[in-house]
Amino acid sequence: MKKIILSTLVLFALSSCKKESQKNDDNVVTTDSTATSEPVVAPVALKVVTPKQTSEFLGKKNDTLYVTNFFATWCGPCVKEIPHFKNKIQELNGKPVKITFVSLDQKDVWNSDVPRFTTEHGIQDHTVLLDGQLLDGNFFKSNFKQWDGGAIPFTFMRKGDKTDETLGMISEEQLNEKINSLLK
């Protein structure tokens, strides 16, 4: 019964975010692709991870700062914060920091919409796929203090034994503050 309730909450939270992205899509102007001179870049296949692999990654305790952002391509707030993370990836290149995006999109778009989205946003090398349908209450309880899977975006940071959790959209200032605090 708990799995059904949790799954319903996750689906409801994820579908409510979809409405905002659909509103934004109405304003998109399409153009004939033959009119542009930019080269077309084929989307890359993304790695699929299991809940167990995700938990192992989230639990790494060493001198590297792990920043993990759970998102979906159709989630407006998720999309708005991606540039903040991209800026940090560039700024911290070569430093002991690993920023990873975990897509919770439906499996039916794993080979189409998600790779296209990550390529367009330049995050394909930092994105993995996770089937949200496989996540249960135990996954959330054993990995996070705040997040129960009811809403995205969600950002989890770990360096050694220190952690930080941000439920909801994170501003660039907040991201900078939290990363700087954990890097000290």
C-alpha positions in Angstrom: 0.0 0.0 0.0 2.9 2.4 0.8 4.4 1.8 -2.6 1.1 2.6 -4.3 0.7 5.8 -2.3 4.4 6.8 -2.9 4.2 6.1 -6.6 1.0 8.1 -6.8 2.6 11.1 -5.0 5.7 10.9 -7.3 3.5 10.8 -10.5 1.3 13.6 -9.2 4.3 15.8 -8.4 6.0 15.1 -11.7 2.8 15.7 -13.7 2.1 19.0 -12.0 5.5 20.3 -13.2 4.6 19.3 -16.7 1.8 21.8 -17.0 4.3 24.7 -16.7 6.6 23.3 -19.4 3.6 22.8 -21.7 2.7 26.5 -21.3 6.3 27.5 -22.2 6.2 25.2 -25.3 3.3 27.2 -26.8 5.5 30.2 -27.3 8.2 28.3 -29.2 8.6 29.3 -32.9 9.6 26.5 -35.2 11.8 27.1 -38.2 12.7 25.1 -41.2 15.9 23.2 -40.3 17.3 23.5 -43.8 17.4 27.3 -43.4 20.1 27.2 -40.7 23.7 26.7 -41.3 24.5 25.1 -37.9 25.7 21.5 -38.0 23.2 19.0 -36.6 24.7 17.1 -33.6 23.3 13.7 -33.0 22.2 13.0 -29.4 24.4 10.5 -27.5 23.1 7.4 -25.7 22.9 8.1 -22.0 23.9 5.7 -19.2 21.1 4.0 -17.3 21.6 3.5 -13.6 19.8 1.4 -11.0 18.5 2.6 -7.7 21.3 0.6 -6.0 24.0 2.2 -8.2 22.5 5.6 -7.5 22.6 4.9 -3.7 26.2 3.8 -3.9 27.1 6.9 -5.9 25.3 9.2 -3.4 27.0 7.5 -0.5 30.6 8.1 -1.7 32.6 9.6 1.1 36.0 11.0 0.0 37.6 14.3 -0.8 35.6 14.9 -4.0 32.5 17.1 -3.8 29.6 15.3 -5.5 26.7 17.5 -6.6 23.7 15.5 -7.9 20.7 17.2 -9.4 17.5 15.1 -10.0 15.5 16.6 -12.8 13.2 15.9 -15.7 13.3 17.5 -19.2 9.6 18.7 -19.0 10.0 20.4 -15.5 10.2 24.2 -15.9 12.1 24.9 -12.7 14.5 22.1 -13.5 15.3 23.6 -16.9 15.8 27.1 -15.4 18.5 26.0 -13.0 20.6 24.0 -15.5 22.7 27.1 -16.6 23.8 27.6 -13.0 25.2 24.0 -12.9 26.8 24.4 -16.3 28.6 27.5 -15.1 29.9 25.6 -12.1 31.0 22.7 -14.3 33.1 25.1 -16.4 34.4 27.1 -13.4 35.4 24.0 -11.4 36.9 22.1 -14.3 40.0 20.2 -13.0 38.9 20.5 -9.3 37.7 17.6 -7.2 34.1 18.3 -8.0 31.7 16.0 -9.9 28.3 17.4 -11.0 25.8 14.8 -12.2 22.3 15.3 -13.6 19.9 12.4 -12.9 17.0 12.3 -15.4 13.8 11.0 -13.9 12.0 11.2 -17.3 9.7 8.3 -18.4 11.5 5.4 -20.1 9.7 5.9 -23.4 11.7 9.2 -24.0 15.1 7.9 -22.9 16.2 7.3 -26.4 14.6 10.4 -28.0 13.7 13.5 -26.0 16.2 13.1 -23.1 19.3 12.7 -25.3 18.2 15.5 -27.5 17.5 17.8 -24.5 20.9 17.0 -22.9 22.7 17.6 -26.1 20.9 20.9 -26.7 21.8 22.0 -23.1 25.3 20.7 -23.2 24.9 18.4 -20.3 25.0 15.0 -22.1 28.4 14.1 -20.6 27.1 14.7 -17.1 23.6 13.0 -17.3 22.4 9.6 -16.3 19.0 8.0 -16.6 17.1 6.6 -13.6 13.7 4.8 -13.7 11.7 6.7 -11.1 9.1 3.9 -11.0 11.8 1.7 -9.3 12.3 4.1 -6.4 10.5 3.3 -3.2 10.3 4.8 0.3 13.3 2.9 1.4 15.4 4.5 -1.4 14.5 8.0 -0.2 14.8 7.3 3.5 18.2 5.7 3.2 19.7 8.4 1.0 18.1 11.7 2.0 17.0 13.6 5.1 14.4 15.9 3.3 13.5 14.4 -0.1 10.7 11.8 -0.3 10.5 11.9 -4.1 7.4 14.1 -4.1 8.8 17.0 -6.1 11.7 18.0 -8.4 14.2 19.5 -8.9 16.2 18.2 -6.0 19.9 18.7 -5.4 22.0 16.6 -3.1 25.7 17.4 -2.3 28.2 15.3 -0.4 31.8 15.8 0.5 33.1 13.3 3.0 30.6 13.2 5.8 29.1 16.6 5.0 25.9 16.8 3.0 23.5 19.4 1.8 20.0 19.0 0.3 18.0 21.5 -1.7 14.4 20.7 -2.5 13.1 22.9 -5.3 14.8 25.2 -7.7 18.3 26.4 -6.6 19.4 29.9 -7.5 22.9 30.5 -8.8 23.8 32.4 -5.6 22.6 29.5 -3.5 24.5 27.0 -5.6 27.7 29.0 -5.3 27.3 29.4 -1.6 26.6 25.7 -0.9 29.5 24.5 -3.1 31.9 27.0 -1.6 30.8 26.0 1.9 31.4 22.3 1.2 34.8 22.9 -0.6 36.2 24.6 2.6 
